[in-house]
Amino acid sequence: GGAIVTLSMAGSSWTNQWRDEVPVALIAQTEARSYATRTGEVKSIALADGTLAILDSQSQIRTHIGATGTRRIELLEGRAQFAVAKNPSRKFTVQVGAAVVTALGTRFDVYRHPEGLEVYLIEGRLRVEPPKGSAGRTTSDERTVEMVSGNRLAIRKGGWHLTNEVAEPEIEWTKGQLTFDDAPIDLIVAELN
């Protein structure tokens, strides 16, 4: 048999005539949601699955969190850090330009900038791979990379470069701090803008 559910919100109503086995919560949670920050703003967002996302200044994400398994984020601009809610049966992925970052319960930072992207693994494990059907796989360096705590992966047009050091200043932006050590002036100016 079917159920009729009516939701009222600020003078408007919505009626759902789905069968009993399709919960209203599933419909609401599978919607894409977008979050963005302005210049100088850092924002913490609690996602529907319990993950904490922190957006850096001038950053934008779109979330797709479903009740039955989908946990996908698109990093459209800037930088975000994720403290992923542990749930081994539900992959958590971040699509960012030339890569898909997959975690099962971890804390990591993804930074998208004009030269490419950087992934910093603070704790846990990650897998980074080109998007499925990627036509941009042109160098032998582009492959699936398994990361462990302390790894930093830089992806540029020239290839993928994995190192074993996450310098603490690189992730201090979540506390409103920026540190530069022997950095070119154009990089400093770009970060400050």
Secondary structure by P-SEA (a helix, b strand, c coil): cbbbbbbbcccbbbbbbccccccaaaaaaabbbbbbccccbbbbbbccccbbbbbccbbbbbbbbbccccbbbbbcbbbbbbbccccccbbbbbbcccbbbbbccccbbbbbccccbbbbbccccbbbbccccccccccccccbbbbcccbbbbbcccbbbbbcccccccccccccbbbbccccaaaaaaaac
